[in-house]
Structures are given as structure tokens and as C-alpha cells.
Amino acid sequence: MTLHLIRHASAGRRGGWADDDLERPLDDRGRAQAEAVAAHLAEAPLRGVLSSMAVRCVQTVAPLATASGFDVDVRRELTEGARASQVLELLRAEAHLDGDLVLCSHGDLIPEALNRLLHEGTTVVGGRGCAKGSIWSLETRGRDIVRATYVAEP
């Protein structure tokens, strides 16, 4: 089973948005990135799609969720400002279940969660990063996350 941890796609500059940052939508580039994520994971045997509460995260995984016949399940523990330990708890709780799962989160949580996994012995294949619209595919064995592969641009 694989957990696909996605950083939300491009949503313009935070400073250029006057309203609540949770409501900041994807920009044109971000919408194209969301479609690329959906195409990249189109053949994955998905069992669900989880997202941060932020509109930009929901919009990043919405094309994939729609194409796969799922609603986007909004989760506080994936939302910017949560603790990396919450993300790890969620990953471990989902790791042993059948089928792939997509989770969309933020640049403050993903690197810290991955650093903790690396410290615990998860093997990284290929490059590393956390670009907007990127995907970390985390292979699991039971509740353990054993291998991580980064795709910067699907």
C-alpha cells in the first residue's frame, strides 16, 4: 500500500491575498498542477482522498477525487499550523489499510514529517524536495513507512 503525500499546488503569493489564508484558491498554474497530479495518480488503486482544510489543498486533490469517485475528506491534522506529529499519527493510522490513500498538506508540515520518518529509518529513493504540487509516495509495510519516493512535477 502507498500513501501519496501531496503539497498543495500553486496558489499565488500569501501576501497578495487579503482574506483568510485558508480561503486562498489555486491560481492558473496551480489548477494545471492539480490536473497533473490527477493524471499521475489516475491508475492508483485509491481508497480515499484526504486534505487540509485550506481551499488550495482541497482544490489540488479535487480533480483526482472526482475522477476516482471520492469526496475530499477534510482533516484538521493536515492543515497548516498543525504539528508534524499529528501528520505522522494519521499516516501510521492509515498505513496498514488496503488501497492507496492521497493526503494533501502544506510546506510547513511535509518536510518535518519526512525528516522524522528518515530519522526513524525510512529509505528515500531518488531526490528530495517539497515543491508546490509535488508528491511523496510513501510505501508501507504494516504500520511502518519503509520507503519514500519524491516526484517534483508529476
Secondary structure, DSSP 8 states (H G I E B T S, - for coil): -EEEEEE------GGG--S-GGG----HHHHHHHHHHHHHTTTS-EEEEEE-SSHHHHHHHHHHHHHHT--EEE-GGGSTTS-HHHHHHHHHHHHTSSSEEEEEE-TTTHHHHHHHHHHTT-EEES-----TT-EEEEEEETTEEEEEEEES--
